């Protein structure tokens, strides 16, 4: 036997043993895990619960939509109206609302509050959160305590009203969003997010000669789009639905936002009780109420899909980092 044949046989022995070892090793990738009875029962319970949640959400929305399109000549029960055919729907309520000067003015006032409030809130919240995230800031713990105290112990309505009145902000749209321009909850979430950004990035920017404002604008904000969009959504929903501040500080009918107008419409039991409702023509009162509710929700419904991709990421990172 030649020396080359001996070497080839010696090399083949470990290879053969390796193949036999691999053959005996169980193939976990092809193994099918069969669900147990407990798993099936749990999945059924989850499916039933999710269907129940879906019904609870869909039924009120669908009933509001069908009610808003109900014609003035409709005769039937509320449940029958939910299954009214599409060809019998009437847009009279929407035409009356969109063609009414009071509704258009209230809608524009709400848009002004939304845009101005979100801009003001982010302008104040972002720098405050960044300052609180600087670990070398003298008195950082004292500042955190001063921020938490108003969150735990609310000053109440009367001091807030006296403050706004003393600043002569009555009958100004700024009075609706300025008292809540900084939310402690949103501030803490944003500060936690800023804490999670690596400190080396900030230090390198400072070494390059950047000021703290430049660090915030050039380093922090480009990395914080998720949390900024999330907090902006929180503020937007709050300002858009703000009713109590508008009721306290606004007495001029021309400055009424949409929640005040909707309140007057929803409280009306007849067309002649309020000037706002009396100006909507011959559309059914119930249809006007439903259409006003549906139209008031449209801006948030339109905005949410564009912010949804940032929502979960911003909330989780802002609440977990510490």
C-alpha positions as CSV (number, residue, x, y, z in Angstrom):
1,X,0.0,0.0,0.0
2,X,1.5,3.3,-1.1
3,X,2.0,6.2,1.3
4,X,-0.6,8.3,-0.5
5,X,-3.3,5.7,0.0
6,X,-2.6,5.5,3.7
7,X,-2.9,9.2,4.1
8,X,-6.2,9.3,2.1
9,X,-7.7,6.5,4.3
10,X,-6.5,8.2,7.5
11,X,-8.2,11.5,6.3
12,X,-11.4,9.6,5.4
13,X,-11.8,8.1,8.9
14,X,-12.6,11.4,10.8
15,X,-14.8,12.5,7.9
16,X,-16.9,9.3,8.1
17,X,-17.2,9.6,11.9
18,X,-18.3,13.2,11.5
19,X,-21.0,12.2,9.1
20,X,-22.3,9.5,11.3
21,X,-22.4,11.9,14.3
22,X,-24.4,14.4,12.2
23,X,-26.7,11.6,11.2
24,X,-27.4,10.7,14.8
25,X,-28.0,14.3,15.8
26,X,-31.7,15.1,15.8
27,X,-33.0,17.6,13.3
28,X,-34.6,20.3,15.4
29,X,-35.5,22.4,12.4
30,X,-37.9,19.8,11.0
31,X,-39.5,19.0,14.3
32,X,-43.1,20.0,14.5
33,X,-44.3,21.3,17.8
34,X,-47.9,20.3,18.3
35,X,-50.0,22.7,20.4
36,X,-51.5,21.2,23.6
37,X,-55.1,21.4,24.6
38,X,-54.2,24.3,27.0
39,X,-52.6,26.2,24.1
40,X,-55.8,25.8,22.0
41,X,-58.1,26.9,24.8
42,X,-55.9,29.9,25.5
43,X,-55.9,30.9,21.8
44,X,-59.7,30.6,21.6
45,X,-60.1,32.8,24.7
46,X,-57.7,35.4,23.1
47,X,-59.6,35.3,19.8
48,X,-63.0,35.7,21.5
49,X,-61.7,38.6,23.6
50,X,-60.2,40.4,20.6
51,X,-63.5,39.9,18.7
52,X,-65.3,41.4,21.7
53,X,-63.0,44.4,21.7
54,X,-63.5,44.9,18.0
55,X,-67.2,44.9,18.3
56,X,-67.1,47.4,21.2
57,X,-65.1,49.7,19.0
58,X,-66.8,49.2,15.7
59,X,-70.4,49.3,16.7
60,X,-70.4,52.8,18.2
61,X,-68.4,54.2,15.3
62,X,-70.7,52.6,12.7
63,X,-73.8,53.8,14.6
64,X,-72.5,57.3,14.6
65,X,-71.7,57.2,10.9
66,X,-75.1,55.8,9.9
67,X,-76.9,58.3,12.3
68,X,-75.1,61.2,10.7
69,X,-76.4,60.2,7.2
70,X,-79.9,59.6,8.4
71,X,-82.4,61.5,6.2
72,X,-85.0,63.9,7.7
73,X,-87.8,61.6,6.5
74,X,-86.5,58.5,8.2
75,X,-89.0,56.6,10.4
76,X,-87.7,53.7,12.3
77,X,-85.9,52.5,15.4
78,X,-82.3,53.3,16.3
79,X,-81.2,49.7,15.6
80,X,-82.9,49.7,12.2
81,X,-81.1,52.9,11.3
82,X,-77.8,51.1,11.7
83,X,-78.7,48.9,8.7
84,X,-80.1,51.7,6.5
85,X,-79.1,51.0,2.9
86,X,-76.4,53.3,1.4
87,X,-78.8,54.6,-1.3
88,X,-81.1,56.0,1.4
89,X,-78.3,57.9,3.1
90,X,-78.6,61.7,3.1
91,X,-75.6,64.2,3.4
92,X,-77.9,67.0,4.7
93,X,-76.3,67.1,8.1
94,X,-72.8,67.4,6.7
95,X,-73.9,70.1,4.2
96,X,-75.5,72.0,7.0
97,X,-72.4,71.8,9.2
98,X,-69.8,72.6,6.6
99,X,-72.0,75.4,5.2
100,X,-72.4,77.0,8.6
101,X,-70.2,80.0,9.4
102,X,-70.2,79.2,13.1
103,X,-68.9,75.6,12.6
104,X,-66.3,76.7,10.1
105,X,-65.1,79.4,12.6
106,X,-65.0,77.0,15.5
107,X,-63.1,74.5,13.3
108,X,-60.5,77.1,12.4
109,X,-60.1,78.2,16.0
110,X,-59.4,74.6,17.0
111,X,-56.8,74.3,14.2
112,X,-55.1,77.5,15.5
113,X,-55.1,76.0,19.0
114,X,-53.8,72.7,17.7
115,X,-50.9,74.2,15.7
116,X,-50.0,76.9,18.2
117,X,-50.3,74.7,21.2
118,X,-48.2,71.9,19.8
119,X,-45.5,74.3,18.6
120,X,-45.4,76.1,22.0
121,X,-45.5,72.9,24.0
122,X,-42.6,71.3,22.1
123,X,-40.6,74.6,22.2
124,X,-40.8,74.6,26.0
125,X,-40.7,70.8,26.7
126,X,-37.7,69.9,24.5
127,X,-35.2,72.3,26.1
128,X,-36.5,71.6,29.6
129,X,-36.1,67.8,29.1
130,X,-32.6,68.2,27.7
131,X,-31.5,70.4,30.7
132,X,-32.9,67.8,33.1
133,X,-31.0,65.0,31.2
134,X,-27.6,66.6,31.7
135,X,-26.1,64.5,34.4
136,X,-23.5,67.2,35.3
137,X,-26.0,69.9,35.8
138,X,-25.7,71.4,39.3
139,X,-29.0,71.0,41.3
140,X,-30.4,68.4,38.9
141,X,-32.1,66.5,41.6
142,X,-33.7,69.6,43.1
143,X,-35.0,70.6,39.7
144,X,-36.5,67.1,39.2
145,X,-38.3,67.4,42.6
146,X,-39.6,70.9,41.7
147,X,-41.0,69.4,38.5
148,X,-42.6,66.4,40.2
149,X,-44.3,68.4,43.0
150,X,-46.9,70.2,40.8
151,X,-47.6,66.8,39.1
152,X,-48.5,65.2,42.4
153,X,-50.1,68.2,44.1
154,X,-52.2,70.1,41.7
155,X,-52.7,73.8,42.5
156,X,-56.4,73.6,41.5
157,X,-58.7,75.6,39.3
158,X,-59.0,78.8,41.2
159,X,-55.3,79.7,41.4
160,X,-54.9,78.8,37.7
161,X,-57.9,81.0,36.8
162,X,-56.6,83.9,38.8
163,X,-53.2,83.6,37.1
164,X,-54.6,83.6,33.6
165,X,-56.9,86.5,34.5
166,X,-54.1,88.4,36.0
167,X,-52.1,88.0,32.8
168,X,-55.1,89.4,30.8
169,X,-55.3,86.3,28.7
170,X,-59.1,86.0,28.8
171,X,-60.7,85.7,25.4
172,X,-57.4,84.8,23.8
173,X,-56.8,81.4,22.2
174,X,-53.4,81.3,23.9
175,X,-55.2,80.9,27.3
176,X,-56.5,77.4,26.2
177,X,-53.0,75.8,25.6
178,X,-50.5,78.0,27.6
179,X,-51.5,76.7,31.1
180,X,-50.8,73.1,29.9
181,X,-47.9,73.9,27.6
182,X,-45.6,71.7,29.7
183,X,-47.0,68.3,30.8
184,X,-44.9,66.7,33.5
185,X,-45.7,63.2,32.2
186,X,-44.5,64.1,28.7
187,X,-41.5,65.9,30.1
188,X,-40.4,62.9,32.0
189,X,-40.8,60.6,29.0
190,X,-38.7,62.9,26.9
191,X,-36.0,63.3,29.5
192,X,-35.7,59.5,29.8
193,X,-35.3,59.3,26.1
194,X,-32.5,61.9,26.1
195,X,-30.8,60.0,29.0
196,X,-30.6,57.0,26.7
197,X,-28.6,58.8,24.0
198,X,-24.9,57.9,24.4
199,X,-23.0,60.6,26.3
200,X,-20.0,60.2,24.0
201,X,-21.9,61.9,21.2
202,X,-22.5,64.9,23.4
203,X,-19.0,65.0,24.7
204,X,-17.4,64.8,21.2
205,X,-19.6,67.7,20.1
206,X,-18.6,69.8,23.0
207,X,-14.9,69.0,22.3
208,X,-15.4,70.2,18.8
209,X,-16.6,73.6,20.2
210,X,-20.4,73.1,20.1
211,X,-22.5,75.0,22.7
212,X,-25.3,73.3,24.5
213,X,-27.8,74.8,22.1
214,X,-25.9,73.4,19.2
215,X,-25.6,70.0,20.9
216,X,-29.4,70.0,21.3
217,X,-30.1,71.1,17.7
218,X,-27.4,69.1,15.8
219,X,-27.0,66.0,17.9
220,X,-30.0,65.3,20.1
221,X,-33.0,66.4,17.9
222,X,-31.9,64.4,14.8
223,X,-31.8,61.3,16.9
224,X,-35.1,62.0,18.7
225,X,-37.6,62.2,15.9
226,X,-39.6,59.3,17.4
227,X,-40.1,60.8,20.8
228,X,-40.7,64.3,19.4
229,X,-43.5,63.0,17.1
230,X,-44.9,60.9,20.0
231,X,-45.0,63.8,22.5
232,X,-46.4,66.1,19.7
233,X,-49.2,63.6,19.2
234,X,-50.0,63.6,23.0
235,X,-50.1,67.4,23.1
236,X,-52.1,67.6,19.9
237,X,-54.9,65.2,21.1
238,X,-55.0,67.1,24.4
239,X,-55.3,70.6,22.9
240,X,-57.7,69.5,20.2
241,X,-60.1,68.0,22.8
242,X,-59.5,70.7,25.4
243,X,-63.0,71.8,26.6
244,X,-62.5,73.0,30.2
245,X,-60.0,75.8,29.5
246,X,-62.1,77.1,26.7
247,X,-65.2,77.1,28.8
248,X,-63.3,79.0,31.6
249,X,-61.4,81.6,29.6
250,X,-63.4,82.1,26.4
251,X,-66.7,84.1,26.4
252,X,-66.5,85.5,22.9
253,X,-68.6,83.5,20.5
254,X,-66.2,84.2,17.6
255,X,-63.4,82.5,19.6
256,X,-65.3,79.4,20.5
257,X,-63.3,76.2,19.6
258,X,-64.9,73.1,18.3
259,X,-65.4,71.3,21.7
260,X,-67.6,74.2,22.9
261,X,-69.7,74.2,19.8
262,X,-70.1,70.5,20.0
263,X,-71.1,70.8,23.6
264,X,-73.9,73.2,22.6
265,X,-75.0,71.0,19.8
266,X,-75.0,67.8,21.9
267,X,-76.9,69.4,24.7
268,X,-79.6,70.7,22.4
269,X,-82.9,68.7,22.5
270,X,-84.5,71.0,20.0
271,X,-83.4,73.1,17.0
272,X,-84.3,76.4,18.6
273,X,-82.5,76.0,21.9
274,X,-79.1,77.4,20.8
275,X,-78.1,79.8,18.1
276,X,-75.5,77.4,16.9
277,X,-78.0,74.6,16.3
278,X,-80.7,76.9,14.9
279,X,-78.5,77.9,12.0
280,X,-78.2,74.4,10.6
281,X,-81.4,74.4,8.5
282,X,-83.8,71.5,8.3
283,X,-81.3,68.6,9.0
284,X,-82.3,66.2,11.8
285,X,-81.0,67.2,15.2
286,X,-79.7,63.6,15.8
287,X,-77.9,63.6,12.4
288,X,-76.3,67.0,13.2
289,X,-75.0,65.7,16.5
290,X,-73.5,62.6,15.0
291,X,-72.0,64.5,12.0
292,X,-70.4,67.0,14.3
293,X,-68.8,64.3,16.4
294,X,-67.5,62.5,13.3
295,X,-66.1,65.7,11.7
296,X,-64.3,66.7,14.9
297,X,-62.5,63.3,15.0
298,X,-61.2,63.6,11.4
299,X,-58.0,65.6,12.0
300,X,-56.7,63.2,14.6
301,X,-57.7,60.2,12.4
302,X,-55.7,61.7,9.5
303,X,-52.7,62.5,11.6
304,X,-52.4,59.3,13.5
305,X,-51.3,57.0,10.6
306,X,-48.4,59.2,9.8
307,X,-47.2,59.2,13.4
308,X,-48.0,55.6,14.3
309,X,-44.6,54.3,13.2
310,X,-42.9,56.6,15.7
311,X,-45.5,56.1,18.5
312,X,-44.5,52.7,19.9
313,X,-40.7,53.3,19.5
314,X,-40.8,56.7,21.1
315,X,-43.0,55.6,24.1
316,X,-41.0,52.4,24.8
317,X,-37.6,54.0,24.6
318,X,-38.7,57.0,26.6
319,X,-40.2,54.9,29.4
320,X,-37.6,52.2,29.7
321,X,-34.4,54.1,29.6
322,X,-33.4,55.5,33.0
